[in-house]
Amino acid sequence: MEIKIIYEDNDVLAVDKPAGMVVFPEGKTTENTLIDALIEQKPNLGDIGSPPRYGIVHRLDKDTSGVLLVAKTNESLIFLQKQFISREVEKKYVCLAEGVMENDSGEIKTLIARSKKDFRKQVALRSLPAGRQAKSAREAITEYRVIDRYKSPTSPRLRGMTSSEFTLLEVKIKTGRRHQIRCHLAYLKHPIAGDKMYGFKNSKIPEGLTRQFLHAKYLKIQLLGGETKEFLSELPEELKQALKILNNKL
């Protein structure tokens, strides 16, 4: 599969990651990953970093699409990753949350730790109970802004319950915890539409949506040469189509 390149110079690639593709192999992963496809396109990437990540600077979940950075030199890899660690990178996402979020904007600030009930998931905690230790617990901060609120036509235009309200959000993450946006919105009882892991038993899904509605649309970072760059990824067509069905704005 040919991966779309948004930007390229001697030190870095900004690529448009498609949904449904793992960024790099972990554990029992056997499918073709993003880094596998990129090394086929640009074999020199196989000399950067260490397997299985190679030059991958940061990650996106398998079913999340959007901007992803890949270093083309070891010096650039270290330089860019330091900015992620020190929270100097500005990242914005677009997602569709179930239900109507009342506030036009807000901040979600909790601890996030690995779930004891399901090792694949994270859980948001306002605080740790007295006497409890969770080595995986880390501070997580998510900011959101409402773009639109929607009321969809009822069945058969919507799968699931007849209640059919959704909120389109722009989300900024101040920290980079695993599954942070997905976990935080589920914590607010507004899980991302189409999220099979964090969605609820009777979660509502717009007709035709076959993936979680989460897209990394914007990333701002300083490059090795000193220039600060902004990278943009347009909303994928399947997510645009889902919004067309939700054409009744509240």
Residue pairs with C-beta under 8 A, 6 or more apart in sequence:
1 18
1 21
1 32
1 37
2 37
2 41
3 15
3 16
3 17
3 18
3 34
3 37
3 38
3 41
4 15
4 16
5 13
5 14
5 15
5 16
6 14
6 15
6 16
6 67
6 231
6 232
6 233
7 13
7 14
7 229
7 231
8 14
8 72
9 223
9 225
10 72
10 73
11 71
11 72
11 73
11 75
11 76
11 223
11 224
11 225
12 57
12 69
12 70
12 71
12 72
12 76
12 80
12 223
12 224
13 38
13 42
13 55
13 69
13 70
13 71
13 72
14 67
14 68
14 69
14 70
14 219
14 229
14 231
15 34
15 38
15 67
15 68
15 69
15 70
16 65
16 66
16 67
16 68
16 233
17 23
17 34
17 60
17 64
17 65
17 66
17 67
17 68
17 216
18 65
18 236
19 62
19 63
19 64
19 65
19 211
19 212
19 236
19 238
20 62
20 63
20 211
21 32
21 33
21 34
21 37
21 62
22 29
22 31
22 33
22 34
22 62
23 33
23 34
23 35
23 56
23 59
23 60
23 62
23 68
24 33
24 34
24 35
24 52
24 53
24 54
24 56
24 59
25 33
25 35
25 36
25 52
26 52
33 52
34 56
34 68
35 45
35 52
35 53
35 54
35 55
35 56
35 70
38 45
38 70
39 45
39 46
39 54
42 72
44 72
45 54
45 55
45 70
45 72
46 54
48 54
48 55
48 71
48 72
48 73
48 74
48 77
49 55
49 56
49 71
49 74
49 77
54 70
55 70
55 71
55 72
55 76
55 77
56 68
56 70
56 71
57 68
57 69
57 70
57 71
57 77
57 80
57 81
57 84
58 68
58 69
58 81
58 84
58 176
59 68
60 66
60 68
60 216
61 179
61 182
61 212
61 214
63 194
63 211
63 212
63 214
64 212
64 214
64 215
64 216
65 214
65 215
65 216
65 233
65 236
65 239
66 93
66 215
66 216
66 217
66 233
67 216
67 217
67 218
67 219
67 231
67 232
67 233
68 216
69 80
69 219
69 221
69 231
71 77
71 80
73 224
75 224
76 223
76 224
79 224
80 221
80 223
80 224
83 89
83 221
83 222
84 176
87 174
87 175
87 176
88 221
88 222
89 219
89 220
89 221
90 172
90 218
90 219
90 220
90 221
91 172
91 173
91 216
91 218
91 219
91 220
92 170
92 171
92 172
92 216
92 217
92 218
92 219
93 170
93 171
93 172
93 173
93 181
93 214
93 215
93 216
93 217
94 147
94 168
94 169
94 170
94 171
94 214
94 215
94 217
94 235
94 239
95 168
95 169
95 171
95 181
95 185
95 192
95 213
95 214
95 215
96 166
96 167
96 168
96 169
96 192
96 193
96 194
96 206
96 213
96 239
96 242
96 243
96 246
97 166
97 167
97 168
97 169
97 185
97 190
97 191
97 192
97 193
98 165
98 166
98 190
98 191
98 192
98 193
98 199
98 200
98 203
98 204
99 165
99 166
99 167
99 189
99 190
100 149
100 165
100 166
100 167
100 250
101 144
101 146
101 149
101 167
101 169
101 188
101 190
103 146
104 145
104 146
105 143
105 144
105 145
105 146
106 143
106 144
107 141
107 142
107 143
107 144
108 124
108 140
108 141
108 142
108 143
108 144
108 184
108 187
108 188
109 139
109 140
109 141
109 142
110 124
110 125
110 126
110 139
110 140
110 184
110 187
111 124
111 125
111 126
111 127
111 128
111 134
111 137
111 138
111 139
111 140
112 122
112 123
112 124
112 125
112 137
112 138
112 139
112 140
112 177
112 178
112 179
112 180
112 183
112 184
113 122
113 123
113 125
113 134
113 136
113 137
113 138
114 121
114 122
114 123
114 134
114 136
115 121
115 122
115 123
120 197
121 179
121 183
121 197
121 198
122 177
122 178
122 179
122 180
122 183
123 183
124 140
124 183
124 184
124 186
124 187
125 134
125 137
128 134
128 137
138 175
138 177
139 175
140 173
140 175
140 177
140 180
140 183
140 184
141 173
141 174
141 175
142 171
142 172
142 173
142 174
142 180
142 181
142 184
143 171
143 172
143 173
143 174
144 169
144 170
144 171
144 172
145 169
145 170
145 171
146 167
146 168
146 169
147 168
147 169
147 170
148 167
148 168
148 249
149 165
149 166
149 167
149 168
149 249
149 250
150 165
150 166
150 167
150 168
150 243
150 246
150 247
150 248
150 249
150 250
151 164
151 165
151 246
151 248
151 249
151 250
152 158
152 164
152 165
152 166
152 206
152 245
152 246
152 248
153 164
153 245
153 248
154 162
154 164
155 162
156 207
157 206
157 207
157 245
158 164
158 204
158 205
158 206
158 207
159 204
159 205
159 207
160 202
160 203
160 204
160 205
161 202
161 204
163 204
164 204
165 250
166 193
166 204
166 206
166 246
167 190
168 243
171 181
173 180
173 181
177 183
179 197
179 198
181 192
181 214
182 191
182 192
182 195
182 197
182 198
182 212
182 214
183 198
185 191
185 192
185 198
186 192
186 195
186 198
186 199
186 200
191 198
191 199
191 200
191 203
192 198
192 199
192 212
192 213
192 214
193 199
193 203
193 204
193 205
193 206
193 209
193 212
193 213
193 242
194 205
194 206
194 209
194 210
194 211
194 212
194 213
195 203
195 212
195 214
196 212
206 242
206 245
206 246
207 242
207 245
208 238
208 241
208 242
208 245
209 238
209 239
209 242
210 238
211 238
213 239
213 242
215 233
215 235
215 236
215 239
216 233
217 232
217 233
217 234
217 235
218 230
218 231
218 232
218 233
219 230
219 231
220 228
220 229
220 230
220 231
221 228
221 229
222 228
222 229
223 229
